[in-house]
Amino acid sequence: MLDPDRLAGLAFFEGVPPRALHELAARAVERTYVTGETLFAAGEPARGLHVVIAGRVRVLRGAGAAGGRRHVLHVELPGGTLGEVPLLAGGGYPATAEAMEPTTCVVLSRSALEAAVSADPTFAWLLLARLAERVRSLVQRLDGLMLRGVTSRLAALLVAQHVGARSDIITLGMTQSQAAEELGTVREVVVRSLRELRELGAIAPAGSGRYRVVDLDRLQRLALADGEAHVSGGDGP
């Protein structure tokens, strides 16, 4: 049995009634994954709801063959959840989950969720709220992909990296291929968009996959621009 207090500190379990939390902790299974390991693949039967304890996980859709184009649907940090839809609605996983770094998850089976709801029915409303938030975040991401060009989306990614940095030297936080999957495009377009951001005076190369933020205000404005703002903003190569 996991320590209920350990679970209570995670975002997913905030507000879970004590009796429901005890049932979840009693039935939870802890699993660890190495960087690049697949938590579950699209089409596989749902084994459980994954709650990230440590690390980062990205959820992808697309061809699994070498060179196939994939898109990141969302990235989950500690407290985030994965696989709730097929677990509750039936069917297989609609997408693939992959660890971006060493990751630990708590896995909750359907029976664990049912026991928690039986212990305190108000837990069902919390599950519905989590599902509603998932829908909202996916709609917001879809809006971003449709309304902004790749260069704008890349600028937004770099602005987010700069927020967590202690200096103006930043990285993509991932490989260029992974960034392409995150931005809904291909690696060649990411390379071209990085070049455009350099030509616009927003960033400068700093060696070894690093970039220096030269003009943060400009980078932020580019992050908010729509897809018509840049010649290379389209998704084509």
C-alpha positions in Angstrom: 0.0 0.0 0.0 1.3 3.4 -0.9 1.4 6.2 1.7 -1.9 8.3 1.2 0.0 11.4 2.2 2.4 10.9 -0.7 -0.5 10.8 -3.1 -2.2 13.8 -1.5 0.7 16.0 -2.5 0.0 15.5 -6.2 -2.4 17.7 -8.2 -4.6 14.8 -9.4 -5.4 13.9 -5.8 -6.0 17.4 -4.5 -9.5 17.5 -2.9 -9.9 13.7 -3.0 -11.9 12.7 0.2 -9.9 10.8 2.8 -11.8 7.5 2.4 -11.5 7.6 -1.3 -7.8 8.4 -1.1 -7.2 5.5 1.2 -8.9 3.1 -1.3 -6.7 4.4 -4.1 -3.5 4.2 -2.1 -4.4 0.6 -1.1 -4.7 -0.5 -4.7 -2.2 1.7 -6.5 0.8 0.2 -8.2 4.0 2.2 -8.6 6.0 1.8 -11.9 9.2 3.4 -13.1 10.3 4.0 -16.7 13.6 5.0 -18.3 14.0 7.8 -20.9 12.3 6.8 -24.2 10.4 3.9 -22.7 6.8 3.4 -23.8 4.3 3.4 -21.0 1.6 2.2 -23.3 1.1 2.1 -27.1 -1.9 3.2 -29.2 -4.4 0.4 -29.6 -3.4 -1.6 -26.5 -6.1 -2.4 -24.0 -6.3 0.1 -21.1 -4.5 -1.3 -18.1 -5.0 1.6 -15.8 -5.0 5.3 -15.2 -1.4 6.6 -14.9 -0.6 9.5 -12.5 2.9 10.9 -13.0 4.8 11.2 -9.7 8.2 12.2 -11.1 9.5 12.9 -14.6 7.8 13.9 -17.8 5.7 11.9 -20.3 4.5 12.9 -23.7 1.5 11.5 -25.5 1.8 11.1 -29.2 -0.3 10.2 -32.2 1.0 9.1 -35.6 2.9 6.5 -37.5 5.2 4.4 -35.4 7.5 3.3 -38.3 10.9 4.8 -38.7 10.6 8.2 -40.3 6.8 8.4 -39.7 5.4 11.7 -38.7 4.1 11.9 -35.1 2.4 14.7 -33.2 2.5 15.4 -29.5 -1.0 15.7 -28.0 0.1 16.8 -24.6 2.9 16.5 -22.1 2.3 15.5 -18.5 4.4 16.6 -15.5 4.2 15.3 -11.9 0.5 15.3 -10.9 -0.6 14.8 -14.6 -2.7 11.9 -15.7 -2.6 9.5 -18.7 -5.1 6.9 -20.1 -8.2 7.9 -18.2 -10.5 8.0 -21.3 -10.2 4.3 -22.4 -10.1 3.2 -18.8 -13.5 4.8 -18.2 -15.1 4.6 -21.6 -13.6 1.2 -22.8 -11.5 0.4 -25.8 -7.8 0.7 -26.4 -5.5 3.6 -25.7 -6.0 6.2 -28.5 -2.4 7.4 -28.4 1.1 6.3 -27.3 2.7 7.6 -24.0 6.5 7.9 -23.9 8.8 8.9 -21.0 10.9 12.0 -21.8 13.2 11.4 -18.8 13.3 8.9 -16.0 9.7 8.7 -14.8 7.7 7.2 -12.0 3.9 6.7 -12.2 1.2 5.4 -10.0 -1.1 3.1 -11.9 -4.8 2.9 -10.8 -7.0 0.1 -12.2 -10.7 0.6 -12.9 -11.5 -1.5 -9.8 -9.4 1.0 -7.7 -11.4 3.9 -9.1 -14.7 2.0 -8.5 -13.6 1.3 -4.9 -12.8 5.0 -4.3 -16.2 6.0 -5.7 -18.0 3.5 -3.5 -16.1 4.8 -0.5 -17.1 8.4 -1.3 -19.3 9.1 -4.3 -18.1 12.7 -4.5 -14.9 11.3 -6.0 -16.9 10.7 -9.2 -17.4 14.4 -9.6 -13.6 15.0 -9.3 -13.0 12.4 -12.1 -15.5 14.2 -14.3 -13.7 17.5 -13.6 -10.4 16.0 -14.6 -11.9 14.8 -17.8 -13.4 18.2 -18.6 -10.0 19.8 -18.0 -8.4 17.3 -20.4 -10.9 18.3 -23.1 -10.4 22.0 -22.5 -6.6 21.7 -22.7 -6.8 19.7 -25.9 -9.1 22.2 -27.5 -6.7 25.0 -26.5 -3.8 23.1 -28.0 -5.8 22.5 -31.2 -6.6 26.2 -31.4 -2.9 27.0 -31.1 -1.9 24.6 -33.9 -4.6 25.9 -36.2 -4.2 29.7 -35.6 -0.4 30.1 -35.3 2.4 29.2 -37.7 5.3 27.0 -36.7 7.7 29.9 -36.1 5.2 31.4 -33.6 4.8 28.1 -31.9 8.5 27.6 -31.8 8.9 31.1 -30.3 6.4 30.2 -27.6 8.4 27.1 -26.8 11.6 29.1 -26.4 9.8 31.7 -24.3 8.7 28.9 -22.0 12.3 27.6 -21.8 13.5 31.1 -21.0 11.1 31.4 -18.1 12.7 28.4 -16.3 16.3 29.4 -17.2 18.7 31.4 -15.0 20.3 33.2 -17.9 19.6 34.1 -21.5 21.2 30.9 -22.7 18.5 28.3 -23.4 17.9 25.0 -25.3 14.9 23.5 -26.9 14.7 21.1 -24.0 14.5 18.3 -26.5 15.9 17.2 -29.8 14.8 19.0 -33.0 12.8 15.9 -34.0 11.0 15.9 -30.7 10.4 19.6 -31.0 8.8 18.9 -34.5 6.5 16.4 -32.9 5.6 18.8 -30.2 4.9 21.6 -32.7 3.0 19.5 -35.1 5.4 19.7 -38.0 8.7 18.1 -39.3 12.3 18.6 -38.3 13.2 20.5 -41.5 10.6 23.2 -40.7 11.9 23.5 -37.2 15.4 24.1 -38.5 14.1 26.7 -40.9 12.1 28.4 -38.2 15.1 28.6 -35.9 17.0 30.2 -38.7 14.1 32.7 -39.2 14.2 33.6 -35.5 17.9 34.2 -35.8 17.4 36.4 -38.8 14.7 38.4 -37.0 17.2 39.1 -34.2 15.3 37.3 -31.5 17.9 34.6 -30.8 21.5 33.8 -31.6 23.3 30.4 -31.7 25.4 29.7 -28.6 26.8 26.3 -29.6 26.0 22.7 -28.8 22.3 23.1 -29.4 22.0 26.2 -27.2 20.6 29.6 -28.1 21.0 33.0 -26.6 17.9 35.1 -26.3 18.9 38.4 -27.9 15.6 40.2 -27.8 13.1 38.7 -25.4 10.4 41.3 -26.2 10.6 40.4 -29.9 10.5 36.7 -29.1 7.4 37.1 -27.0 5.7 39.1 -29.8 6.5 36.4 -32.3 5.1 33.8 -29.9 1.8 35.7 -30.1 1.7 36.2 -33.8 -0.6 34.4 -36.1 0.3 32.1 -39.0 0.4 34.9 -41.6 3.3 36.7 -39.8 6.1 34.6 -41.3 7.1 33.2 -44.6 8.1 29.9 -43.1 5.2 29.6 -40.7 3.4 26.7 -42.6 3.7 23.1 -41.8 5.1 22.0 -45.2 8.8 21.3 -45.6 
